[in-house]
């Protein structure tokens, strides 16, 4: 059952009377982009990055998590929570090598990217495509009601190479079996923007957005997105940067960044506003509760890992 005070507060803070379904959809989209890598598509702590964490991420659907604390307390913990440190094991080294190469390939694309079009496409994708394709192009295990056929993984490099921009523009405007038309129907210009964003979707984009954009900026511009506790990067990932650094130097820097990076809940204080956090909570409140006592670290546990 949705907590009505939370819905009222969310509406008041966002500043417009969002319908209940739209508010939940907004929270779901934010959750998939910001939370699902650790907490999983279903909120039970089984995301793709969960095996790399020393302590398993919290199962957010346990009754004692959502019902035992106020939404204000939960929102505070989401924005200002404790650090969860990575614990690299031998079997994760091969993944780190693959991640390094994927991130390198994404960085090399940054200087040639038309960001005005990509940003416009990102907004369209976020609003209309994430329910089926997820925040990073790969569909989550929890699909929207009525969707019976698993959507295509848009971040798959084989798929990206197999389809032309013209085919993608036609597809999002007209649809085909298994792929509905994007509604409201897109103009030619909107379809072009959306396709330009879809071309960014890749394992490297996923990694960059998750681990690098907070400090280096969403466009690789640097000096604009650093956390208040860290100095802003003084360089941009532009053409000059790649002229001054060899590919091996760049890969070495990526490797050490992935090795030393400490993902932490405090990152959300910089990337999510309080109304956005409450939208995520609204979405979690809409999900069926799971029995008390299921595995997963308690999100309000103050003990250091």
Buried (B, 14 or more C-beta within 10 A) or exposed (E): EEBEEBBEBBBEEBEEEBEEEEBBBBBBBBBBBBBBBBBBBBBBBBBBBBEBBEBBBBBBBBEBBBEEBEBEEBBBBBBEBBEBBBEEEEEBEEBBEEBBBBBBBBBBBBBEBEBEBBBBBBEBBBEBBBBBBBBBBBBBEBBEEEEEEEBBBBBBBEEBEEBEEEEBBBBBBEBEEEBEEBEEEBEEEBBBBBBBBBBBBBBBBBBBBBBBBBBBBBBBBBBEBBBEEEEBBEBBBBEEBBEEBEEEEBBEBBBEBBEEBEBBBBBBBBBBEBBBBBBBBBBBBBBEBBEEEBEBBEBBEEEEE
